[in-house]
Amino acid sequence: MFRYNVDDRQQAIRDRVAAFAQKHIIPFSKELDHRDDPDRFAWDLFKALAKEGFVAQRMPKEYGGCNVSSVEYTTLIEELCYYDAVACLLDAVTELATYPIYTFGTDAQKKKYVPKCASGESIPAFVLTEPGAGSDAVNQKTVAVPDGDHYIINGEKIFIMHGDVADLFVLFVKMADGGDDDKASRKISAIIVEARKDGKLIPGIKVATLKKKMGMRAATTGRIWLENVRVPKENLLGEVGKGFKIAMNTLDGARIGVAAQGLGIAQRALQESIDYAKKRVCFGAPIAKLQAIQWMIADMATQVEAARMLTYKAAQLQDKGEKFTIEASQAKLFASEAAKFCVDRAMQIHGGYGYIGEFSPIEKLYRDQRIMEIYEGTSEIQRLVISSSYLR
Ligand SMILES: Cc1cc2nc3c(=O)[nH]c(=O)nc-3n(C[C@H](O)[C@H](O)[C@H](O)COP(=O)(O)OP(=O)(O)OC[C@H]3O[C@@H](n4cnc5c(N)ncnc54)[C@H](O)[C@@H]3O)c2cc1C
């Protein structure tokens, strides 16, 4: 199917992903979706993504990365998600968890951690959300207390993408000596935590895999407890009190990734619907001949293209080094809602064969899509970000 490309390199990426998906995604998609045990992190897939060089795409060349543009990376995520929304796993490692290290870390931190993240040897997690601090991320209760050359950290985190298997955390905390500043966000700091040594969790850290996740099952989601965890002060990321800025800056870019995830799902729902509508015969003719179906296809195609324009506009702004916070929020908001719209129409077009997972991928797309409107800032939070800028 025709897909609008911002530049020629995008088609090469789409072709490369198609070949990768034939070998590493399509044969395992169903199995990954139905596993429900603590070891269900998609290790084989993650290793294949790393071996292919996909994990390293956005990271700087001097630390083992490929330094590709945001447009190219967005294409990679869109296309992977066309085959399986598992690409959220890649995105969480690269744009969410490694980005703050190579953007805000010291040279020593970058040298120590980024090459391992780029090669897939290390799995980092972005550890912000707490039971009482989701949309209200400033309300952090995890506290770091300075103690000589170390911080002692206590707290609890929830909903952390592969937080159950990660060996490295970019952890957000409230710093006990955050100064007299009353503004809560200015007490938040980011700390790199080497959560595992030789594969074993360090003293004080406990993790659990969250069960019965609706979709995106090839990527696990974890809960993390920290009790008197000692971390060297040299692991502070950026400055004390700059953690909230680091988190928000990271989320700006990562939201383009979520938009790309939604876009990939929406495109797949559209393609499946076109193929099915041409094959399915009702009242003696393919349902594609019915105007009711044609209108649904037209609406889906229009949503997909509009989502694509917004998503690549944000990526292009990021590549130009311009501000893109609003555009990233608009892209994430629109593309995630476009994905919901398209998957819903796809299910209608497929009838019972959409609702039952053994007949088509629509039931899986329905479950996978839903998180787009929740993680990395809910749709309501995106609307807040957008409107506050326009009303300023
Ligand atoms: C599968 C999954 C993966 C995730 N991965 C990560 C991760 O890797 N790292 C991480 O740190 N977090 C992660 N999250 C957490 C995710 O970002 C939060 O769930 C999300 O930000 C919403 O927070 P909450 O669930 O606490 O909902 P709440 O903040 O409690 O929101 C509940 C409802 O209230 C609405 N609401 C809240 N405040 C406002 C407001 N001011 N105006 C209007 N409406 C409002 C929300 O939009 C929502 O509808 C993940 C979550 C899931 C489910």
The ligand as an ORCA input file, in Angstrom:
! r2SCAN-3c Opt
* xyz 0 1
  C       1.681     -0.699     29.956
  C       2.182      0.542     30.625
  C       3.517      0.906     30.438
  C       4.031      2.036     31.087
  N       5.364      2.321     30.994
  C       5.911      3.255     31.818
  C       7.339      3.410     31.917
  O       8.111      2.731     31.241
  N       7.816      4.310     32.799
  C       7.008      5.088     33.578
  O       7.533      5.880     34.359
  N       5.656      4.984     33.490
  C       5.083      4.074     32.644
  N       3.712      3.924     32.579
  C       2.851      4.774     33.392
  C       1.965      5.720     32.568
  O       2.741      6.755     32.026
  C       0.841      6.216     33.509
  O      -0.037      5.123     33.702
  C       0.116      7.412     32.941
  O       0.953      8.549     32.954
  C      -1.164      7.732     33.727
  O      -0.948      7.714     35.097
  P      -1.940      6.880     36.048
  O      -2.068      5.533     35.487
  O      -1.471      7.029     37.438
  O      -3.344      7.605     35.883
  P      -3.822      8.914     36.679
  O      -2.768      9.948     36.610
  O      -4.320      8.513     38.008
  O      -5.037      9.401     35.783
  C      -6.362      8.849     35.908
  C      -7.290      9.618     34.961
  O      -7.350     11.013     35.373
  C      -7.003     11.833     34.279
  N      -6.311     13.030     34.770
  C      -5.317     13.098     35.701
  N      -4.921     14.357     35.861
  C      -5.654     15.112     35.005
  C      -5.717     16.516     34.712
  N      -4.934     17.402     35.316
  N      -6.629     16.935     33.789
  C      -7.457     16.044     33.169
  N      -7.428     14.706     33.409
  C      -6.550     14.262     34.308
  C      -6.088     10.978     33.417
  O      -5.989     11.470     32.105
  C      -6.774      9.633     33.521
  O      -7.853      9.604     32.640
  C       3.172      2.831     31.898
  C       1.824      2.466     32.044
  C       1.340      1.337     31.439
  C      -0.091      0.950     31.683
*
